[in-house]
């Protein structure tokens, strides 16, 4: 089987160990301190999300009153309130 190191796409052809349904590199058969996560290479799949519609912001999916988070406090209508503890 062919693997790639997750996040770098570097090919990996050594031993792997399955921990929690994730694959990791190994030398001795166990998860080690220098193990990297790898993914199984599936040839010919490519990008399967090319037709996916991304959500857009509109009046139905925005927070009421335009509430946003800024600097650790909630802001609504121009007046900031700090989070109460």
PDB file of N, CA, C and O in Angstrom:
ATOM      1  N   UNK A   1       0.838  -1.181   0.000  1.00  0.00           N
ATOM      2  CA  UNK A   1       0.000   0.000   0.000  1.00  0.00           C
ATOM      3  C   UNK A   1       0.881   1.241   0.000  1.00  0.00           C
ATOM      4  O   UNK A   1       2.002   1.221   0.507  1.00  0.00           O
ATOM      5  N   UNK A   2       0.365   2.310  -0.568  1.00  0.00           N
ATOM      6  CA  UNK A   2       1.115   3.568  -0.621  1.00  0.00           C
ATOM      7  C   UNK A   2       0.490   4.572   0.342  1.00  0.00           C
ATOM      8  O   UNK A   2      -0.731   4.702   0.421  1.00  0.00           O
ATOM      9  N   UNK A   3       1.342   5.269   1.064  1.00  0.00           N
ATOM     10  CA  UNK A   3       0.904   6.259   2.033  1.00  0.00           C
ATOM     11  C   UNK A   3       1.586   7.587   1.750  1.00  0.00           C
ATOM     12  O   UNK A   3       2.612   7.649   1.073  1.00  0.00           O
ATOM     13  N   UNK A   4       0.985   8.661   2.289  1.00  0.00           N
ATOM     14  CA  UNK A   4       1.610   9.981   2.276  1.00  0.00           C
ATOM     15  C   UNK A   4       1.532  10.544   3.684  1.00  0.00           C
ATOM     16  O   UNK A   4       0.564  10.304   4.405  1.00  0.00           O
ATOM     17  N   UNK A   5       2.564  11.301   4.075  1.00  0.00           N
ATOM     18  CA  UNK A   5       2.574  11.947   5.385  1.00  0.00           C
ATOM     19  C   UNK A   5       1.546  13.068   5.359  1.00  0.00           C
ATOM     20  O   UNK A   5       1.584  13.937   4.488  1.00  0.00           O
ATOM     21  N   UNK A   6       0.632  13.040   6.313  1.00  0.00           N
ATOM     22  CA  UNK A   6      -0.445  14.013   6.376  1.00  0.00           C
ATOM     23  C   UNK A   6       0.115  15.428   6.521  1.00  0.00           C
ATOM     24  O   UNK A   6       0.964  15.681   7.376  1.00  0.00           O
ATOM     25  N   UNK A   7      -0.363  16.343   5.686  1.00  0.00           N
ATOM     26  CA  UNK A   7       0.043  17.741   5.758  1.00  0.00           C
ATOM     27  C   UNK A   7       1.237  18.091   4.902  1.00  0.00           C
ATOM     28  O   UNK A   7       1.438  19.260   4.573  1.00  0.00           O
ATOM     29  N   UNK A   8       2.045  17.093   4.530  1.00  0.00           N
ATOM     30  CA  UNK A   8       3.219  17.374   3.706  1.00  0.00           C
ATOM     31  C   UNK A   8       3.145  16.704   2.342  1.00  0.00           C
ATOM     32  O   UNK A   8       3.837  17.107   1.407  1.00  0.00           O
ATOM     33  N   UNK A   9       2.307  15.683   2.231  1.00  0.00           N
ATOM     34  CA  UNK A   9       2.172  14.883   1.006  1.00  0.00           C
ATOM     35  C   UNK A   9       3.462  14.180   0.595  1.00  0.00           C
ATOM     36  O   UNK A   9       3.611  13.794  -0.564  1.00  0.00           O
ATOM     37  N   UNK A  10       4.398  14.008   1.534  1.00  0.00           N
ATOM     38  CA  UNK A  10       5.611  13.246   1.244  1.00  0.00           C
ATOM     39  C   UNK A  10       5.258  11.761   1.232  1.00  0.00           C
ATOM     40  O   UNK A  10       4.581  11.283   2.143  1.00  0.00           O
ATOM     41  N   UNK A  11       5.705  11.025   0.217  1.00  0.00           N
ATOM     42  CA  UNK A  11       5.403   9.586   0.171  1.00  0.00           C
ATOM     43  C   UNK A  11       6.064   8.838   1.325  1.00  0.00           C
ATOM     44  O   UNK A  11       7.153   9.200   1.769  1.00  0.00           O
ATOM     45  N   UNK A  12       5.389   7.786   1.809  1.00  0.00           N
ATOM     46  CA  UNK A  12       5.916   6.957   2.884  1.00  0.00           C
ATOM     47  C   UNK A  12       5.625   5.500   2.544  1.00  0.00           C
ATOM     48  O   UNK A  12       4.489   5.148   2.227  1.00  0.00           O
ATOM     49  N   UNK A  13       6.641   4.662   2.611  1.00  0.00           N
ATOM     50  CA  UNK A  13       6.475   3.264   2.251  1.00  0.00           C
ATOM     51  C   UNK A  13       6.819   2.293   3.350  1.00  0.00           C
ATOM     52  O   UNK A  13       6.961   1.097   3.094  1.00  0.00           O
ATOM     53  N   UNK A  14       6.958   2.779   4.580  1.00  0.00           N
ATOM     54  CA  UNK A  14       7.333   1.909   5.695  1.00  0.00           C
ATOM     55  C   UNK A  14       6.146   1.332   6.430  1.00  0.00           C
ATOM     56  O   UNK A  14       5.027   1.309   5.917  1.00  0.00           O
ATOM     57  N   UNK A  15       6.410   0.858   7.656  1.00  0.00           N
ATOM     58  CA  UNK A  15       5.375   0.270   8.498  1.00  0.00           C
ATOM     59  C   UNK A  15       4.454   1.350   9.047  1.00  0.00           C
ATOM     60  O   UNK A  15       4.877   2.482   9.284  1.00  0.00           O
ATOM     61  N   UNK A  16       3.179   0.985   9.247  1.00  0.00           N
ATOM     62  CA  UNK A  16       2.216   1.887   9.869  1.00  0.00           C
ATOM     63  C   UNK A  16       1.480   1.150  10.978  1.00  0.00           C
ATOM     64  O   UNK A  16       1.409  -0.079  10.988  1.00  0.00           O
ATOM     65  N   UNK A  17       0.936   1.917  11.906  1.00  0.00           N
ATOM     66  CA  UNK A  17       0.132   1.375  12.984  1.00  0.00           C
ATOM     67  C   UNK A  17      -1.178   2.152  13.015  1.00  0.00           C
ATOM     68  O   UNK A  17      -1.188   3.367  12.817  1.00  0.00           O
ATOM     69  N   UNK A  18      -2.295   1.446  13.266  1.00  0.00           N
ATOM     70  CA  UNK A  18      -3.619   2.050  13.325  1.00  0.00           C
ATOM     71  C   UNK A  18      -3.958   2.348  14.786  1.00  0.00           C
ATOM     72  O   UNK A  18      -4.045   1.435  15.607  1.00  0.00           O
ATOM     73  N   UNK A  19      -4.146   3.624  15.103  1.00  0.00           N
ATOM     74  CA  UNK A  19      -4.507   4.043  16.453  1.00  0.00           C
ATOM     75  C   UNK A  19      -5.745   4.918  16.348  1.00  0.00           C
ATOM     76  O   UNK A  19      -5.677   6.023  15.810  1.00  0.00           O
ATOM     77  N   UNK A  20      -6.863   4.443  16.849  1.00  0.00           N
ATOM     78  CA  UNK A  20      -8.099   5.223  16.809  1.00  0.00           C
ATOM     79  C   UNK A  20      -8.551   5.532  15.389  1.00  0.00           C
ATOM     80  O   UNK A  20      -9.010   6.642  15.119  1.00  0.00           O
ATOM     81  N   UNK A  21      -8.432   4.582  14.488  1.00  0.00           N
ATOM     82  CA  UNK A  21      -8.791   4.738  13.073  1.00  0.00           C
ATOM     83  C   UNK A  21      -7.949   5.782  12.353  1.00  0.00           C
ATOM     84  O   UNK A  21      -8.370   6.310  11.323  1.00  0.00           O
ATOM     85  N   UNK A  22      -6.782   6.084  12.870  1.00  0.00           N
ATOM     86  CA  UNK A  22      -5.821   6.949  12.202  1.00  0.00           C
ATOM     87  C   UNK A  22      -4.530   6.159  12.044  1.00  0.00           C
ATOM     88  O   UNK A  22      -4.159   5.383  12.924  1.00  0.00           O
ATOM     89  N   UNK A  23      -3.846   6.357  10.921  1.00  0.00           N
ATOM     90  CA  UNK A  23      -2.616   5.627  10.631  1.00  0.00           C
ATOM     91  C   UNK A  23      -1.402   6.483  10.967  1.00  0.00           C
ATOM     92  O   UNK A  23      -1.371   7.677  10.670  1.00  0.00           O
ATOM     93  N   UNK A  24      -0.394   5.855  11.593  1.00  0.00           N
ATOM     94  CA  UNK A  24       0.826   6.549  11.982  1.00  0.00           C
ATOM     95  C   UNK A  24       2.037   5.726  11.554  1.00  0.00           C
ATOM     96  O   UNK A  24       1.975   4.499  11.482  1.00  0.00           O
ATOM     97  N   UNK A  25       3.149   6.427  11.270  1.00  0.00           N
ATOM     98  CA  UNK A  25       4.395   5.738  10.951  1.00  0.00           C
ATOM     99  C   UNK A  25       4.909   5.038  12.202  1.00  0.00           C
ATOM    100  O   UNK A  25       4.663   5.482  13.323  1.00  0.00           O
ATOM    101  N   UNK A  26       5.622   3.946  11.998  1.00  0.00           N
ATOM    102  CA  UNK A  26       6.208   3.219  13.114  1.00  0.00           C
ATOM    103  C   UNK A  26       7.440   2.458  12.646  1.00  0.00           C
ATOM    104  O   UNK A  26       7.558   2.113  11.470  1.00  0.00           O
ATOM    105  N   UNK A  27       8.347   2.203  13.564  1.00  0.00           N
ATOM    106  CA  UNK A  27       9.505   1.351  13.266  1.00  0.00           C
ATOM    107  C   UNK A  27       9.341   0.018  13.994  1.00  0.00           C
ATOM    108  O   UNK A  27       9.695  -1.036  13.467  1.00  0.00           O
ATOM    109  N   UNK A  28       8.798   0.079  15.216  1.00  0.00           N
ATOM    110  CA  UNK A  28       8.702  -1.133  16.026  1.00  0.00           C
ATOM    111  C   UNK A  28       7.313  -1.717  16.146  1.00  0.00           C
ATOM    112  O   UNK A  28       7.143  -2.731  16.824  1.00  0.00           O
ATOM    113  N   UNK A  29       6.313  -1.128  15.521  1.00  0.00           N
ATOM    114  CA  UNK A  29       4.964  -1.684  15.572  1.00  0.00           C
ATOM    115  C   UNK A  29       4.039  -1.002  16.560  1.00  0.00           C
ATOM    116  O   UNK A  29       2.904  -1.443  16.738  1.00  0.00           O
ATOM    117  N   UNK A  30       4.496   0.069  17.212  1.00  0.00           N
ATOM    118  CA  UNK A  30       3.661   0.804  18.165  1.00  0.00           C
ATOM    119  C   UNK A  30       3.766   2.301  17.868  1.00  0.00           C
ATOM    120  O   UNK A  30       4.666   2.733  17.148  1.00  0.00           O
ATOM    121  N   UNK A  31       2.857   3.077  18.415  1.00  0.00           N
ATOM    122  CA  UNK A  31       2.928   4.532  18.279  1.00  0.00           C
ATOM    123  C   UNK A  31       4.153   5.016  19.041  1.00  0.00           C
ATOM    124  O   UNK A  31       4.323   4.705  20.220  1.00  0.00           O
ATOM    125  N   UNK A  32       4.998   5.770  18.368  1.00  0.00           N
ATOM    126  CA  UNK A  32       6.255   6.208  18.957  1.00  0.00           C
ATOM    127  C   UNK A  32       6.306   7.730  19.002  1.00  0.00           C
ATOM    128  O   UNK A  32       5.500   8.396  18.353  1.00  0.00           O
ATOM    129  N   UNK A  33       7.229   8.273  19.748  1.00  0.00           N
ATOM    130  CA  UNK A  33       7.334   9.719  19.908  1.00  0.00           C
ATOM    131  C   UNK A  33       7.631  10.466  18.627  1.00  0.00           C
ATOM    132  O   UNK A  33       7.322  11.652  18.514  1.00  0.00           O
ATOM    133  N   UNK A  34       8.223   9.794  17.669  1.00  0.00           N
ATOM    134  CA  UNK A  34       8.547  10.456  16.405  1.00  0.00           C
ATOM    135  C   UNK A  34       7.631   9.992  15.269  1.00  0.00           C
ATOM    136  O   UNK A  34       7.975  10.159  14.099  1.00  0.00           O
ATOM    137  N   UNK A  35       6.474   9.415  15.594  1.00  0.00           N
ATOM    138  CA  UNK A  35       5.525   8.957  14.586  1.00  0.00           C
ATOM    139  C   UNK A  35       4.829  10.134  13.923  1.00  0.00           C
ATOM    140  O   UNK A  35       4.554  11.149  14.562  1.00  0.00           O
ATOM    141  N   UNK A  36       4.550   9.987  12.638  1.00  0.00           N
ATOM    142  CA  UNK A  36       3.796  10.975  11.878  1.00  0.00           C
ATOM    143  C   UNK A  36       2.492  10.347  11.423  1.00  0.00           C
ATOM    144  O   UNK A  36       2.432   9.144  11.167  1.00  0.00           O
ATOM    145  N   UNK A  37       1.451  11.156  11.322  1.00  0.00           N
ATOM    146  CA  UNK A  37       0.206  10.650  10.778  1.00  0.00           C
ATOM    147  C   UNK A  37       0.350  10.508   9.265  1.00  0.00           C
ATOM    148  O   UNK A  37       0.911  11.383   8.607  1.00  0.00           O
ATOM    149  N   UNK A  38      -0.153   9.410   8.719  1.00  0.00           N
ATOM    150  CA  UNK A  38      -0.124   9.183   7.276  1.00  0.00           C
ATOM    151  C   UNK A  38      -1.533   8.893   6.789  1.00  0.00           C
ATOM    152  O   UNK A  38      -2.403   8.490   7.561  1.00  0.00           O
ATOM    153  N   UNK A  39      -1.743   9.105   5.497  1.00  0.00           N
ATOM    154  CA  UNK A  39      -3.030   8.795   4.878  1.00  0.00           C
ATOM    155  C   UNK A  39      -2.787   7.841   3.716  1.00  0.00           C
ATOM    156  O   UNK A  39      -1.744   7.888   3.063  1.00  0.00           O
ATOM    157  N   UNK A  40      -3.746   6.994   3.474  1.00  0.00           N
ATOM    158  CA  UNK A  40      -3.670   6.041   2.384  1.00  0.00           C
ATOM    159  C   UNK A  40      -3.885   6.770   1.065  1.00  0.00           C
ATOM    160  O   UNK A  40      -4.833   7.544   0.928  1.00  0.00           O
ATOM    161  N   UNK A  41      -3.013   6.527   0.099  1.00  0.00           N
ATOM    162  CA  UNK A  41      -3.133   7.154  -1.212  1.00  0.00           C
ATOM    163  C   UNK A  41      -4.138   6.354  -2.028  1.00  0.00           C
ATOM    164  O   UNK A  41      -3.988   5.145  -2.205  1.00  0.00           O
ATOM    165  N   UNK A  42      -5.159   7.039  -2.520  1.00  0.00           N
ATOM    166  CA  UNK A  42      -6.162   6.397  -3.365  1.00  0.00           C
ATOM    167  C   UNK A  42      -6.064   7.016  -4.750  1.00  0.00           C
ATOM    168  O   UNK A  42      -6.580   8.111  -4.973  1.00  0.00           O
ATOM    169  N   UNK A  43      -5.414   6.337  -5.681  1.00  0.00           N
ATOM    170  CA  UNK A  43      -5.189   6.914  -7.010  1.00  0.00           C
ATOM    171  C   UNK A  43      -6.491   7.125  -7.779  1.00  0.00           C
ATOM    172  O   UNK A  43      -7.438   6.346  -7.674  1.00  0.00           O
ATOM    173  N   UNK A  44      -6.501   8.216  -8.561  1.00  0.00           N
ATOM    174  CA  UNK A  44      -7.621   8.474  -9.453  1.00  0.00           C
ATOM    175  C   UNK A  44      -8.822   9.140  -8.830  1.00  0.00           C
ATOM    176  O   UNK A  44      -9.792   9.408  -9.539  1.00  0.00           O
ATOM    177  N   UNK A  45      -8.810   9.421  -7.541  1.00  0.00           N
ATOM    178  CA  UNK A  45      -9.966  10.042  -6.899  1.00  0.00           C
ATOM    179  C   UNK A  45     -10.008  11.544  -7.153  1.00  0.00           C
ATOM    180  O   UNK A  45     -11.070  12.082  -7.465  1.00  0.00           O
ATOM    181  N   UNK A  46      -8.885  12.227  -7.026  1.00  0.00           N
ATOM    182  CA  UNK A  46      -8.855  13.672  -7.255  1.00  0.00           C
ATOM    183  C   UNK A  46      -9.708  14.421  -6.255  1.00  0.00           C
ATOM    184  O   UNK A  46      -9.997  13.914  -5.171  1.00  0.00           O
ATOM    185  N   UNK A  47     -10.106  15.610  -6.612  1.00  0.00           N
ATOM    186  CA  UNK A  47     -10.934  16.433  -5.744  1.00  0.00           C
ATOM    187  C   UNK A  47     -12.392  16.110  -5.991  1.00  0.00           C
ATOM    188  O   UNK A  47     -12.911  16.339  -7.084  1.00  0.00           O
ATOM    189  N   UNK A  48     -13.051  15.580  -4.979  1.00  0.00           N
ATOM    190  CA  UNK A  48     -14.444  15.178  -5.117  1.00  0.00           C
ATOM    191  C   UNK A  48     -15.424  16.294  -4.764  1.00  0.00           C
ATOM    192  O   UNK A  48     -16.632  16.088  -4.880  1.00  0.00           O
ATOM    193  N   UNK A  49     -14.950  17.475  -4.335  1.00  0.00           N
ATOM    194  CA  UNK A  49     -15.827  18.535  -3.851  1.00  0.00           C
ATOM    195  C   UNK A  49     -16.014  19.665  -4.849  1.00  0.00           C
ATOM    196  O   UNK A  49     -16.455  20.745  -4.456  1.00  0.00           O
ATOM    197  N   UNK A  50     -15.703  19.467  -6.099  1.00  0.00           N
ATOM    198  CA  UNK A  50     -15.705  20.583  -7.036  1.00  0.00           C
ATOM    199  C   UNK A  50     -17.097  21.134  -7.309  1.00  0.00           C
ATOM    200  O   UNK A  50     -17.217  22.290  -7.713  1.00  0.00           O
ATOM    201  N   UNK A  51     -18.151  20.355  -7.105  1.00  0.00           N
ATOM    202  CA  UNK A  51     -19.512  20.824  -7.367  1.00  0.00           C
ATOM    203  C   UNK A  51     -20.230  21.271  -6.089  1.00  0.00           C
ATOM    204  O   UNK A  51     -21.411  21.615  -6.131  1.00  0.00           O
ATOM    205  N   UNK A  52     -19.534  21.267  -4.977  1.00  0.00           N
ATOM    206  CA  UNK A  52     -20.163  21.591  -3.704  1.00  0.00           C
ATOM    207  C   UNK A  52     -20.479  23.077  -3.619  1.00  0.00           C
ATOM    208  O   UNK A  52     -19.617  23.917  -3.875  1.00  0.00           O
ATOM    209  N   UNK A  53     -21.719  23.399  -3.257  1.00  0.00           N
ATOM    210  CA  UNK A  53     -22.111  24.791  -3.058  1.00  0.00           C
ATOM    211  C   UNK A  53     -21.692  25.232  -1.664  1.00  0.00           C
ATOM    212  O   UNK A  53     -21.975  24.544  -0.683  1.00  0.00           O
ATOM    213  N   UNK A  54     -21.025  26.365  -1.570  1.00  0.00           N
ATOM    214  CA  UNK A  54     -20.616  26.904  -0.282  1.00  0.00           C
ATOM    215  C   UNK A  54     -21.720  27.791   0.261  1.00  0.00           C
ATOM    216  O   UNK A  54     -22.394  28.477  -0.507  1.00  0.00           O
ATOM    217  N   UNK A  55     -21.919  27.790   1.588  1.00  0.00           N
ATOM    218  CA  UNK A  55     -22.978  28.623   2.163  1.00  0.00           C
ATOM    219  C   UNK A  55     -22.651  30.103   2.027  1.00  0.00           C
ATOM    220  O   UNK A  55     -21.486  30.497   2.068  1.00  0.00           O
ATOM    221  N   UNK A  56     -23.666  30.900   1.867  1.00  0.00           N
ATOM    222  CA  UNK A  56     -23.503  32.347   1.803  1.00  0.00           C
ATOM    223  C   UNK A  56     -24.294  32.978   2.940  1.00  0.00           C
ATOM    224  O   UNK A  56     -25.283  32.412   3.405  1.00  0.00           O
ATOM    225  N   UNK A  57     -23.860  34.141   3.381  1.00  0.00           N
ATOM    226  CA  UNK A  57     -24.549  34.836   4.466  1.00  0.00           C
ATOM    227  C   UNK A  57     -25.749  35.579   3.897  1.00  0.00           C
ATOM    228  O   UNK A  57     -25.649  36.253   2.872  1.00  0.00           O
ATOM    229  N   UNK A  58     -26.876  35.448   4.571  1.00  0.00           N
ATOM    230  CA  UNK A  58     -28.074  36.195   4.209  1.00  0.00           C
ATOM    231  C   UNK A  58     -28.874  36.458   5.472  1.00  0.00           C
ATOM    232  O   UNK A  58     -28.451  36.065   6.559  1.00  0.00           O
ATOM    233  N   UNK A  59     -30.006  37.107   5.353  1.00  0.00           N
ATOM    234  CA  UNK A  59     -30.793  37.500   6.523  1.00  0.00           C
ATOM    235  C   UNK A  59     -31.280  36.293   7.327  1.00  0.00           C
ATOM    236  O   UNK A  59     -31.522  36.422   8.527  1.00  0.00           O
ATOM    237  N   UNK A  60     -31.427  35.146   6.710  1.00  0.00           N
ATOM    238  CA  UNK A  60     -31.948  33.967   7.408  1.00  0.00           C
ATOM    239  C   UNK A  60     -30.901  33.261   8.260  1.00  0.00           C
ATOM    240  O   UNK A  60     -31.261  32.598   9.233  1.00  0.00           O
ATOM    241  N   UNK A  61     -29.610  33.381   7.927  1.00  0.00           N
ATOM    242  CA  UNK A  61     -28.597  32.647   8.691  1.00  0.00           C
ATOM    243  C   UNK A  61     -27.630  33.556   9.447  1.00  0.00           C
ATOM    244  O   UNK A  61     -26.578  33.087   9.882  1.00  0.00           O
ATOM    245  N   UNK A  62     -27.946  34.828   9.617  1.00  0.00           N
ATOM    246  CA  UNK A  62     -27.135  35.735  10.423  1.00  0.00           C
ATOM    247  C   UNK A  62     -27.743  35.870  11.800  1.00  0.00           C
ATOM    248  O   UNK A  62     -28.935  35.626  11.987  1.00  0.00           O
ATOM    249  N   UNK A  63     -26.917  36.263  12.777  1.00  0.00           N
ATOM    250  CA  UNK A  63     -27.405  36.474  14.132  1.00  0.00           C
ATOM    251  C   UNK A  63     -28.285  37.718  14.162  1.00  0.00           C
ATOM    252  O   UNK A  63     -28.020  38.695  13.460  1.00  0.00           O
ATOM    253  N   UNK A  64     -29.313  37.673  14.966  1.00  0.00           N
ATOM    254  CA  UNK A  64     -30.239  38.805  15.068  1.00  0.00           C
ATOM    255  C   UNK A  64     -29.526  40.041  15.584  1.00  0.00           C
ATOM    256  O   UNK A  64     -28.732  39.950  16.520  1.00  0.00           O
ATOM    257  N   UNK A  65     -29.793  41.181  14.997  1.00  0.00           N
ATOM    258  CA  UNK A  65     -29.239  42.438  15.460  1.00  0.00           C
ATOM    259  C   UNK A  65     -27.786  42.652  15.095  1.00  0.00           C
ATOM    260  O   UNK A  65     -27.182  43.616  15.565  1.00  0.00           O
ATOM    261  N   UNK A  66     -27.207  41.803  14.286  1.00  0.00           N
ATOM    262  CA  UNK A  66     -25.820  41.987  13.860  1.00  0.00           C
ATOM    263  C   UNK A  66     -24.815  41.776  14.981  1.00  0.00           C
ATOM    264  O   UNK A  66     -23.777  42.438  14.990  1.00  0.00           O
ATOM    265  N   UNK A  67     -25.078  40.887  15.922  1.00  0.00           N
ATOM    266  CA  UNK A  67     -24.182  40.633  17.039  1.00  0.00           C
ATOM    267  C   UNK A  67     -22.888  39.999  16.548  1.00  0.00           C
ATOM    268  O   UNK A  67     -22.914  39.038  15.778  1.00  0.00           O
ATOM    269  N   UNK A  68     -21.758  40.538  16.994  1.00  0.00           N
ATOM    270  CA  UNK A  68     -20.457  39.992  16.631  1.00  0.00           C
ATOM    271  C   UNK A  68     -19.577  39.928  17.862  1.00  0.00           C
ATOM    272  O   UNK A  68     -19.869  40.572  18.870  1.00  0.00           O
ATOM    273  N   UNK A  69     -18.496  39.153  17.788  1.00  0.00           N
ATOM    274  CA  UNK A  69     -17.499  39.096  18.858  1.00  0.00           C
ATOM    275  C   UNK A  69     -16.324  39.972  18.481  1.00  0.00           C
ATOM    276  O   UNK A  69     -15.783  39.851  17.381  1.00  0.00           O
ATOM    277  N   UNK A  70     -15.924  40.856  19.386  1.00  0.00           N
ATOM    278  CA  UNK A  70     -14.751  41.694  19.149  1.00  0.00           C
ATOM    279  C   UNK A  70     -14.017  41.891  20.460  1.00  0.00           C
ATOM    280  O   UNK A  70     -14.601  42.326  21.452  1.00  0.00           O
ATOM    281  N   UNK A  71     -12.747  41.572  20.460  1.00  0.00           N
ATOM    282  CA  UNK A  71     -11.892  41.867  21.605  1.00  0.00           C
ATOM    283  C   UNK A  71     -12.338  41.275  22.924  1.00  0.00           C
ATOM    284  O   UNK A  71     -12.108  41.889  23.966  1.00  0.00           O
ATOM    285  N   UNK A  72     -12.961  40.119  22.927  1.00  0.00           N
ATOM    286  CA  UNK A  72     -13.346  39.463  24.163  1.00  0.00           C
ATOM    287  C   UNK A  72     -14.699  39.885  24.689  1.00  0.00           C
ATOM    288  O   UNK A  72     -15.182  39.278  25.644  1.00  0.00           O
ATOM    289  N   UNK A  73     -15.342  40.903  24.115  1.00  0.00           N
ATOM    290  CA  UNK A  73     -16.673  41.316  24.554  1.00  0.00           C
ATOM    291  C   UNK A  73     -17.648  41.230  23.403  1.00  0.00           C
ATOM    292  O   UNK A  73     -17.257  41.238  22.235  1.00  0.00           O
ATOM    293  N   UNK A  74     -18.906  41.148  23.740  1.00  0.00           N
ATOM    294  CA  UNK A  74     -19.921  41.122  22.698  1.00  0.00           C
ATOM    295  C   UNK A  74     -20.226  42.549  22.271  1.00  0.00           C
ATOM    296  O   UNK A  74     -20.253  43.461  23.099  1.00  0.00           O
ATOM    297  N   UNK A  75     -20.449  42.734  21.009  1.00  0.00           N
ATOM    298  CA  UNK A  75     -20.793  44.068  20.540  1.00  0.00           C
ATOM    299  C   UNK A  75     -22.115  43.986  19.802  1.00  0.00           C
ATOM    300  O   UNK A  75     -22.303  43.153  18.916  1.00  0.00           O
ATOM    301  N   UNK A  76     -23.029  44.872  20.188  1.00  0.00           N
ATOM    302  CA  UNK A  76     -24.336  44.921  19.540  1.00  0.00           C
ATOM    303  C   UNK A  76     -24.775  46.367  19.491  1.00  0.00           C
ATOM    304  O   UNK A  76     -24.856  47.042  20.517  1.00  0.00           O
ATOM    305  N   UNK A  77     -25.048  46.823  18.322  1.00  0.00           N
ATOM    306  CA  UNK A  77     -25.525  48.185  18.176  1.00  0.00           C
ATOM    307  C   UNK A  77     -24.509  49.238  18.567  1.00  0.00           C
ATOM    308  O   UNK A  77     -24.901  50.352  18.914  1.00  0.00           O
ATOM    309  N   UNK A  78     -23.226  48.936  18.526  1.00  0.00           N
ATOM    310  CA  UNK A  78     -22.192  49.932  18.774  1.00  0.00           C
ATOM    311  C   UNK A  78     -21.727  50.026  20.212  1.00  0.00           C
ATOM    312  O   UNK A  78     -20.720  50.686  20.467  1.00  0.00           O
ATOM    313  N   UNK A  79     -22.406  49.398  21.176  1.00  0.00           N
ATOM    314  CA  UNK A  79     -21.978  49.448  22.573  1.00  0.00           C
ATOM    315  C   UNK A  79     -21.424  48.088  22.969  1.00  0.00           C
ATOM    316  O   UNK A  79     -22.102  47.069  22.842  1.00  0.00           O
ATOM    317  N   UNK A  80     -20.185  48.082  23.451  1.00  0.00           N
ATOM    318  CA  UNK A  80     -19.531  46.831  23.829  1.00  0.00           C
ATOM    319  C   UNK A  80     -19.841  46.496  25.269  1.00  0.00           C
ATOM    320  O   UNK A  80     -19.856  47.375  26.130  1.00  0.00           O
ATOM    321  N   UNK A  81     -20.092  45.211  25.533  1.00  0.00           N
ATOM    322  CA  UNK A  81     -20.288  44.726  26.889  1.00  0.00           C
ATOM    323  C   UNK A  81     -19.284  43.625  27.146  1.00  0.00           C
ATOM    324  O   UNK A  81     -19.147  42.715  26.328  1.00  0.00           O
ATOM    325  N   UNK A  82     -18.598  43.683  28.233  1.00  0.00           N
ATOM    326  CA  UNK A  82     -17.651  42.635  28.600  1.00  0.00           C
ATOM    327  C   UNK A  82     -18.438  41.408  29.081  1.00  0.00           C
ATOM    328  O   UNK A  82     -19.539  41.523  29.620  1.00  0.00           O
ATOM    329  N   UNK A  83     -17.833  40.223  28.866  1.00  0.00           N
ATOM    330  CA  UNK A  83     -18.457  38.994  29.347  1.00  0.00           C
ATOM    331  C   UNK A  83     -18.544  39.033  30.864  1.00  0.00           C
ATOM    332  O   UNK A  83     -17.571  39.368  31.540  1.00  0.00           O
ATOM    333  N   UNK A  84     -19.699  38.692  31.393  1.00  0.00           N
ATOM    334  CA  UNK A  84     -19.875  38.671  32.844  1.00  0.00           C
ATOM    335  C   UNK A  84     -19.497  37.311  33.379  1.00  0.00           C
ATOM    336  O   UNK A  84     -19.766  36.287  32.751  1.00  0.00           O
ATOM    337  N   UNK A  85     -18.869  37.304  34.552  1.00  0.00           N
ATOM    338  CA  UNK A  85     -18.446  36.027  35.169  1.00  0.00           C
ATOM    339  C   UNK A  85     -19.301  35.718  36.359  1.00  0.00           C
ATOM    340  O   UNK A  85     -19.106  34.692  37.010  1.00  0.00           O
TER     341      UNK A  85
END
